[in-house]
Amino acid sequence: MRADGAAWRDAIDAAVARTRGWYDDIHGEPAWRRLMTHRLGEEILAELLPESASGIDDAIGRVTGDLRIERSAR
């Protein structure tokens, strides 16, 4: 399996489809939960696997919650 944003989104959507789906409560609507899960997953991939992260460069330098994501030379 490839490690990129598209694979992440496909895997999450498939897993959620096998359950009752995204739920709705006072903390967020289903569409928001899906969007945030995809976004945060892509940010994690960009940080952990920068060589495999295609199309996720906009995640670098973006502030999410109390974290600032920056790519550093290894």
C-alpha positions as CSV (number, residue, x, y, z in Angstrom):
1,M,0.0,0.0,0.0
2,R,1.3,3.5,-0.9
3,A,1.8,6.0,1.9
4,D,0.3,9.3,0.7
5,G,-2.6,11.6,1.3
6,A,-4.9,9.8,-1.2
7,A,-4.2,6.4,0.4
8,W,-4.9,7.8,3.8
9,R,-8.2,9.3,2.8
10,D,-9.3,6.1,1.0
11,A,-8.4,4.0,4.0
12,I,-10.2,6.2,6.4
13,D,-13.3,6.5,4.2
14,A,-13.4,2.7,3.8
15,A,-13.0,2.1,7.5
16,V,-15.8,4.6,8.3
17,A,-18.1,3.1,5.7
18,R,-17.8,-0.3,7.5
19,T,-19.2,1.4,10.6
20,R,-22.2,3.6,11.2
21,G,-20.3,6.5,9.5
22,W,-19.3,9.9,10.8
23,Y,-21.4,11.0,13.7
24,D,-23.0,14.3,14.5
25,D,-22.8,16.0,17.9
26,I,-22.2,19.3,19.6
27,H,-18.4,19.0,18.8
28,G,-18.8,18.8,15.0
29,E,-20.9,17.8,12.1
30,P,-20.0,14.7,10.0
31,A,-18.6,16.7,7.1
32,W,-16.3,18.6,9.5
33,R,-15.1,15.4,11.2
34,R,-14.2,13.9,7.9
35,L,-12.4,17.0,6.7
36,M,-10.4,17.3,9.9
37,T,-9.5,13.6,10.0
38,H,-8.2,13.8,6.4
39,R,-6.4,17.1,7.0
40,L,-4.7,16.0,10.2
41,G,-3.7,12.7,8.7
42,E,-2.1,14.4,5.8
43,E,-0.2,16.7,8.1
44,I,1.1,13.6,10.0
45,L,2.2,12.0,6.8
46,A,3.9,15.2,5.7
47,E,5.9,15.3,8.9
48,L,6.7,11.6,9.2
49,L,7.2,10.6,5.5
50,P,8.1,13.8,3.7
51,E,9.5,11.9,0.7
52,S,6.1,10.1,0.3
53,A,3.9,13.1,0.9
54,S,2.6,14.2,-2.4
55,G,0.6,17.4,-2.6
56,I,0.8,18.0,1.1
57,D,3.5,20.8,1.0
58,D,0.8,23.3,2.1
59,A,0.7,21.5,5.4
60,I,4.3,22.5,6.2
61,G,4.4,25.7,8.2
62,R,0.7,25.7,9.0
63,V,-0.4,26.0,12.6
64,T,-2.8,23.3,13.8
65,G,-4.0,23.7,17.3
66,D,-1.0,24.6,19.4
67,L,1.5,23.0,17.0
68,R,3.4,24.5,14.2
69,I,4.5,22.0,11.5
70,E,7.9,22.7,10.0
71,R,10.1,20.5,7.8
72,S,13.7,20.2,9.0
73,A,16.7,18.8,7.2
74,R,17.7,15.3,8.4
